[in-house]
Every structure is written in C-alpha cells, then in structure tokens.
Amino acid sequence: MAPEVSLTPEVYHPADPKRDYSSPGFILSIADNKLCIDNKTRVTKDGNSTWLYQFSRPVAQQWNFVPLTELRVAE
C-alpha cells in the first residue's frame, strides 16, 4: 500500500493558458503533475468513485468547471 499523500489540486487546461473554463479541463496534483483526478468508472451518476490516477488525458480525466454561483443542490 502506498503512503498517504495530501492532494493539492491545480486546474490544467491545455487549450487555453488563460484558463477559459467554458470547455473541459484536467485537475492535476501540484505535488506530482503526472497524477490527476480520474472518474474511476467513467460514468456520470451519484456516488461514482474518483481517484488519483496517472495523467493520460482520456475523457474520464476531463472535468467541466462550474462557477460556485451556479451550483445547485440535486433533489
């Protein structure tokens, strides 16, 4: 088992260095930018697992960013 390491995320958007969040981007680890947040089963449903995984740019590692002012509580 690997030792526990805290994750300090950083948004990475390869298409736009100005960080235009209107299209999907990646969430990389600042401590090790070879790792990123990955959608473990590549499905979008409540309770789906995410994990820190090797950065390889598949769809499962792309995230849509939503301003906090636009968040809604699911009912």
QUIHU-V637839 format. One record per pair of residues at least 6 apart in sequence whose C-alpha atoms are under 7 Angstrom apart, sorted by the first residue. I is the first residue (numbers start at 1). J is the second residue. D is the distance in whole Angstrom. If there is no record, write none. Layout:
# QUIHU-V637839
I/J/D + I/J/D
This chain:
# QUIHU-V637839
7/29/6 + 8/29/6 + 8/30/6 + 8/31/7 + 9/27/6 + 9/28/6 + 9/29/5 + 9/30/6 + 10/27/6 + 10/28/5 + 10/29/6 + 10/30/6 + 11/25/7 + 11/26/6 + 11/27/5 + 11/28/6 + 12/25/6 + 12/26/5 + 12/27/6 + 12/28/7 + 13/19/6 + 13/25/5 + 13/26/6 + 21/65/6 + 23/64/6 + 24/62/6 + 24/63/5 + 24/64/5 + 24/65/7 + 25/62/5 + 25/63/5 + 25/64/7 + 26/61/6 + 26/62/5 + 26/63/6 + 27/36/6 + 27/37/6 + 28/35/6 + 28/36/4 + 28/37/7 + 29/35/6 + 29/36/6 + 34/54/6 + 34/55/5 + 35/52/6 + 35/53/5 + 35/54/5 + 35/55/5 + 36/52/5 + 36/53/6 + 36/54/6 + 36/55/5 + 37/50/7 + 37/51/6 + 37/52/5 + 37/53/6 + 37/61/6 + 38/50/5 + 38/51/5 + 38/52/6 + 38/53/6 + 38/60/6 + 38/61/5 + 39/49/6 + 39/50/5 + 39/51/7 + 39/60/5 + 39/61/6 + 40/49/6 + 40/50/5 + 40/51/6 + 42/60/5
